[in-house]
Amino acid sequence: MLTKYFFHQKKKRKKERPKMEYGEEELVACCGSTRFAQQLAKASPFSSLQQAIAAARDIWFNKVDVHGWLQAFSAHPQIGQSPSPSAHSTSAQEKFGFVFLICASGRSTDEILTELKKRYPNRPIVEFEIAAEEQMKITELRLAKLFSTKENVSSTGGDQFHQTASKKAEDRVSVIGGHLTATTVSDASVGKTSASPNPTRTRPPITTHVLDVSRGSPAAGIEVQLETWKGPQPRPLFGKSYTDGWAFLGSSTTNNDGRSGQLMSVVDDVNPGIYRISFNTGKYCPSGFFPYVSIVFEIKETQKREHFHVPLLLSPFSFSTYRGS
């Protein structure tokens, strides 16, 4: 009887699958949100992929806030750019100020383009929810790959199949990029910044839009002004008042989509430095709490070829912003 007991226990141990533990770094690569990665790492180890995905969905939809979602969205390349080898998505900076996100795995070029056109008229709030669902689909695919790698059950042929599928998705991304045109901007009063003779950019390096989150719609008719720091100090200091130092670059008014017109020239290399973008929120919402809103940010030397989208998410008694692309 004792022999049978140990034999039974030995067989049982062989059938048990090891629990998989995940680190924050590898989970950030799956999603892009640091809060998501931290929470899922704490919840591990997991005995199965299904258990990991169930925990991931609970964390993503119930514990990660708006900023975490936006952080994950911004981790995806724009259409036409080269995605990372494991990417399953296409993303395009469009009228909402955050990326257009879609899980490209298993979809043809025509299917993705059709979906893009179908979703473009969506209200920002609706599109935000859809993007979150698509992000979760992408995350599940990446978790499956990570789980498989950790179990070491993927054959060489399986890896080659995955790489081939990813490459096909990336090829579809490049094709779709050719169907998209640059964002149209309205006429505006533009500061005289030295423009490149033949710039490769299709829009100014600094852009913005305003979303009225209290109504769930773009905020039209808000005056916007862009300035750069030219004071005697390298940068404005906290707690110091300045009568001058800010140099005007350009101004505009948001259109029906909440997007401002062109605030500066289209140049390949934006000048590194401190910038300030201000919104005349008091005129837009006289009963609100803010007579105006100013956002100060810095562009570093290493970032001069990047794009900076600095949106304003506004309600009568609160506002937020984020670094878009």
C-alpha positions as CSV (number, residue, x, y, z in Angstrom):
1,M,0.0,0.0,0.0
2,L,2.8,2.4,0.9
3,T,4.5,1.6,-2.5
4,K,1.3,2.4,-4.3
5,Y,0.9,5.7,-2.5
6,F,4.4,6.9,-3.5
7,F,3.9,5.8,-7.0
8,H,0.6,7.7,-7.2
9,Q,2.2,10.8,-5.7
10,K,5.1,10.6,-8.3
11,K,2.6,10.4,-11.2
12,K,0.6,13.3,-9.8
13,R,3.7,15.5,-9.5
14,K,4.6,14.8,-13.1
15,K,1.2,16.0,-14.2
16,E,1.4,19.3,-12.3
17,R,2.5,22.2,-14.4
18,P,5.0,24.7,-12.9
19,K,3.6,28.0,-11.9
20,M,4.9,30.9,-14.0
21,E,6.2,34.0,-12.4
22,Y,6.5,37.2,-14.4
23,G,8.8,40.3,-13.9
24,E,7.7,43.9,-14.4
25,E,10.1,44.4,-17.3
26,E,8.8,41.6,-19.5
27,L,5.2,42.5,-18.7
28,V,5.7,46.1,-19.7
29,A,6.8,44.7,-23.1
30,C,3.5,42.9,-23.3
31,C,1.3,46.0,-22.6
32,G,3.3,49.3,-22.2
33,S,1.6,50.4,-19.0
34,T,3.9,50.4,-15.9
35,R,0.9,50.2,-13.5
36,F,-0.4,47.1,-15.4
37,A,3.0,45.5,-15.3
38,Q,3.4,46.1,-11.5
39,Q,-0.1,44.8,-10.7
40,L,0.2,41.7,-12.8
41,A,3.7,40.9,-11.5
42,K,2.4,41.1,-8.0
43,A,-0.5,38.7,-8.9
44,S,1.9,36.1,-10.3
45,P,2.8,33.2,-10.4
46,F,0.2,31.7,-12.5
47,S,-0.4,28.0,-13.1
48,S,-2.0,28.5,-16.6
49,L,-2.2,31.0,-19.4
50,Q,-6.0,31.3,-18.8
51,Q,-5.3,32.3,-15.2
52,A,-2.8,34.9,-16.3
53,I,-5.2,36.4,-18.9
54,A,-8.1,36.5,-16.4
55,A,-5.9,38.4,-13.9
56,A,-4.6,40.7,-16.8
57,R,-8.2,41.6,-17.9
58,D,-9.2,42.4,-14.3
59,I,-6.2,44.6,-13.8
60,W,-6.5,46.4,-17.2
61,F,-10.2,47.2,-16.9
62,N,-10.6,47.7,-13.2
63,K,-7.3,48.8,-11.7
64,V,-5.4,50.8,-14.5
65,D,-6.6,54.4,-14.8
66,V,-6.8,56.6,-17.9
67,H,-3.1,57.6,-17.7
68,G,-2.2,53.9,-17.7
69,W,-4.2,53.3,-20.9
70,L,-2.7,56.3,-22.6
71,Q,0.8,55.1,-21.7
72,A,0.1,51.7,-23.2
73,F,-1.4,53.3,-26.4
74,S,1.6,55.5,-26.9
75,A,4.0,52.5,-26.8
76,H,2.7,51.5,-30.2
77,P,4.4,52.7,-33.4
78,Q,2.4,54.9,-35.8
79,I,1.3,53.5,-39.2
80,G,4.2,53.6,-41.6
81,Q,6.9,53.3,-38.9
82,S,8.7,50.1,-38.3
83,P,7.1,48.2,-35.4
84,S,9.0,46.1,-33.0
85,P,9.4,42.4,-34.0
86,S,6.6,41.3,-31.6
87,A,4.1,43.9,-32.4
88,H,0.5,42.8,-33.3
89,S,-0.9,46.2,-33.8
90,T,-1.2,49.2,-36.1
91,S,-1.6,52.7,-34.7
92,A,-2.1,56.1,-36.2
93,Q,-2.1,59.5,-34.6
94,E,-5.5,60.9,-35.6
95,K,-8.2,63.2,-34.6
96,F,-8.6,62.0,-31.0
97,G,-5.1,63.0,-29.9
98,F,-4.2,59.4,-29.0
99,V,-3.3,56.6,-31.3
100,F,-5.7,54.6,-33.5
101,L,-5.2,51.1,-32.1
102,I,-6.2,47.8,-33.7
103,C,-5.1,44.3,-33.2
104,A,-3.7,43.4,-36.7
105,S,-3.1,39.7,-36.1
106,G,-5.1,37.6,-38.6
107,R,-6.5,40.7,-40.4
108,S,-5.9,41.6,-44.0
109,T,-4.8,45.0,-45.2
110,D,-8.3,45.7,-46.5
111,E,-9.9,44.6,-43.3
112,I,-7.7,46.9,-41.2
113,L,-8.3,49.9,-43.5
114,T,-12.1,49.3,-43.5
115,E,-12.0,49.2,-39.7
116,L,-10.0,52.5,-39.6
117,K,-12.5,54.3,-41.8
118,K,-15.5,52.8,-39.8
119,R,-14.1,54.0,-36.5
120,Y,-12.8,57.4,-37.5
121,P,-16.3,59.2,-37.0
122,N,-16.5,57.9,-33.4
123,R,-16.8,60.2,-30.5
124,P,-13.5,60.3,-28.5
125,I,-15.0,58.5,-25.5
126,V,-16.3,55.7,-27.7
127,E,-13.0,55.3,-29.5
128,F,-11.1,55.3,-26.2
129,E,-13.1,52.3,-25.0
130,I,-12.6,50.5,-28.3
131,A,-8.8,51.2,-28.2
132,A,-8.7,49.7,-24.6
133,E,-10.4,46.5,-25.9
134,E,-7.9,46.3,-28.8
135,Q,-5.0,46.8,-26.5
136,M,-6.2,43.9,-24.3
137,K,-6.4,41.6,-27.4
138,I,-2.8,42.5,-28.2
139,T,-1.7,42.0,-24.6
140,E,-3.3,38.5,-24.5
141,L,-1.3,37.5,-27.7
142,R,1.9,38.7,-26.1
143,L,1.2,37.0,-22.8
144,A,0.5,33.8,-24.7
145,K,3.9,34.1,-26.4
146,L,5.6,34.9,-23.1
147,F,3.9,32.0,-21.3
148,S,4.9,29.6,-24.2
149,T,8.5,30.8,-24.0
150,K,8.7,30.3,-20.3
151,E,7.3,26.7,-20.6
152,N,9.9,26.1,-23.3
153,V,7.3,24.1,-25.3
154,S,7.6,26.2,-28.5
155,S,9.5,24.3,-31.2
156,T,11.8,26.1,-33.6
157,G,9.2,25.7,-36.3
158,G,6.6,27.3,-34.1
159,D,8.9,30.3,-33.5
160,Q,9.4,30.6,-37.3
161,F,5.7,30.5,-37.8
162,H,5.1,33.3,-35.2
163,Q,7.9,35.5,-36.8
164,T,6.4,34.9,-40.3
165,A,2.9,35.9,-39.0
166,S,4.3,39.0,-37.3
167,K,6.2,40.0,-40.5
168,K,2.9,39.7,-42.5
169,A,1.2,42.0,-40.0
170,E,4.0,44.5,-40.3
171,D,3.8,44.4,-44.1
172,R,0.1,45.2,-43.9
173,V,0.9,48.2,-41.6
174,S,3.3,49.6,-44.2
175,V,0.6,49.3,-47.0
176,I,-2.0,51.0,-44.8
177,G,0.5,53.9,-44.2
178,G,0.3,54.8,-47.8
179,H,-3.4,55.2,-47.7
180,L,-3.3,57.9,-45.0
181,T,-2.7,61.5,-45.6
182,A,-1.3,64.2,-43.3
183,T,-3.6,65.9,-40.8
184,T,-5.2,68.9,-42.3
185,V,-4.7,72.2,-40.3
186,S,-6.6,75.4,-40.6
187,D,-5.1,78.8,-41.3
188,A,-3.5,80.4,-38.3
189,S,-1.2,83.1,-37.2
190,V,2.2,81.4,-37.3
191,G,5.4,82.5,-35.6
192,K,8.3,83.0,-38.0
193,T,10.4,79.9,-37.3
194,S,13.0,79.0,-39.9
195,A,11.6,76.1,-41.8
196,S,13.5,73.4,-43.7
197,P,13.6,73.9,-47.5
198,N,12.1,70.5,-48.0
199,P,11.0,69.1,-44.6
200,T,10.2,65.5,-44.3
201,R,7.6,66.2,-41.6
202,T,4.0,66.5,-42.8
203,R,2.9,68.7,-39.8
204,P,4.5,71.0,-37.2
205,P,6.5,69.3,-34.5
206,I,4.2,70.7,-31.7
207,T,0.4,70.2,-32.0
208,T,-2.6,70.1,-29.7
209,H,-6.3,69.5,-29.4
210,V,-8.9,70.1,-26.7
211,L,-11.4,67.5,-25.5
212,D,-14.4,68.6,-23.3
213,V,-14.6,65.5,-21.1
214,S,-17.7,66.9,-19.3
215,R,-19.6,66.6,-22.6
216,G,-17.6,63.8,-24.2
217,S,-16.9,65.9,-27.3
218,P,-14.2,68.1,-28.9
219,A,-14.0,71.6,-27.6
220,A,-14.3,74.0,-30.5
221,G,-13.5,77.8,-30.5
222,I,-10.8,77.7,-27.8
223,E,-8.0,80.2,-28.4
224,V,-4.5,78.6,-28.2
225,Q,-1.1,80.2,-28.0
226,L,2.4,78.7,-28.3
227,E,5.5,80.4,-26.8
228,T,9.1,79.4,-26.2
229,W,11.4,80.5,-23.4
230,K,14.0,83.2,-24.4
231,G,14.7,84.6,-20.9
232,P,18.1,85.4,-19.3
233,Q,18.1,82.1,-17.4
234,P,18.4,78.8,-19.2
235,R,14.9,78.0,-18.0
236,P,12.1,79.6,-16.0
237,L,12.3,78.7,-12.3
238,F,9.5,77.7,-9.9
239,G,8.5,80.5,-7.6
240,K,10.0,83.3,-9.8
241,S,7.9,85.9,-11.5
242,Y,8.9,87.1,-15.0
243,T,7.7,90.2,-16.8
244,D,9.2,88.9,-20.1
245,G,11.2,85.9,-21.3
246,W,8.5,84.2,-23.3
247,A,8.7,84.6,-27.1
248,F,5.5,84.2,-29.2
249,L,5.5,81.4,-31.8
250,G,2.0,81.3,-33.0
251,S,-1.7,81.2,-32.1
252,S,-4.9,79.6,-33.4
253,T,-8.4,78.6,-32.5
254,T,-9.6,75.0,-32.2
255,N,-11.9,73.7,-34.9
256,N,-15.0,71.5,-34.7
257,D,-12.8,68.5,-34.0
258,G,-11.1,70.3,-31.1
259,R,-7.8,70.6,-33.0
260,S,-5.8,73.8,-33.2
261,G,-4.5,75.2,-36.4
262,Q,-0.8,75.4,-37.2
263,L,1.1,76.9,-34.2
264,M,4.5,76.9,-35.8
265,S,6.3,76.2,-39.0
266,V,6.9,72.7,-40.3
267,V,10.5,72.0,-39.6
268,D,12.5,68.7,-39.4
269,D,14.4,69.8,-36.2
270,V,12.6,71.6,-33.5
271,N,14.7,73.9,-31.3
272,P,15.4,72.2,-28.0
273,G,14.2,74.3,-25.0
274,I,11.2,75.2,-22.8
275,Y,7.8,75.7,-24.4
276,R,4.5,77.0,-23.1
277,I,1.1,76.3,-24.6
278,S,-1.8,78.3,-23.3
279,F,-5.6,77.8,-23.7
280,N,-8.2,80.6,-23.2
281,T,-10.5,78.3,-21.2
282,G,-12.2,81.2,-19.4
283,K,-13.7,82.4,-22.6
284,Y,-14.8,78.9,-23.6
285,C,-16.4,78.2,-20.2
286,P,-17.0,81.5,-18.3
287,S,-18.6,79.6,-15.4
288,G,-15.7,77.3,-15.0
289,F,-12.8,77.3,-12.5
290,F,-9.9,78.2,-14.8
291,P,-9.6,81.6,-16.5
292,Y,-6.9,80.1,-18.6
293,V,-4.6,77.0,-18.6
294,S,-0.9,77.0,-19.4
295,I,1.2,73.9,-19.9
296,V,5.0,74.2,-19.7
297,F,7.1,71.4,-21.1
298,E,10.7,70.8,-22.3
299,I,12.1,69.4,-25.5
300,K,15.6,68.0,-25.2
301,E,18.4,67.9,-27.7
302,T,17.9,64.2,-28.3
303,Q,14.2,64.8,-29.0
304,K,14.4,67.5,-31.6
305,R,13.2,65.1,-34.4
306,E,10.2,63.8,-32.4
307,H,6.6,64.9,-32.6
308,F,5.0,66.5,-29.5
309,H,1.2,66.4,-29.2
310,V,0.2,68.2,-26.0
311,P,-3.6,67.9,-25.6
312,L,-5.9,69.4,-23.0
313,L,-8.7,67.2,-21.5
314,L,-10.9,69.8,-19.9
315,S,-14.0,70.0,-17.6
316,P,-15.3,73.1,-15.8
317,F,-13.4,72.1,-12.6
318,S,-10.5,69.9,-13.7
319,F,-8.1,69.4,-16.5
320,S,-5.3,66.9,-17.5
321,T,-2.8,66.5,-20.2
322,Y,-0.3,64.0,-21.5
323,R,2.6,63.6,-23.9
324,G,1.2,62.3,-27.2
325,S,3.1,61.5,-30.4
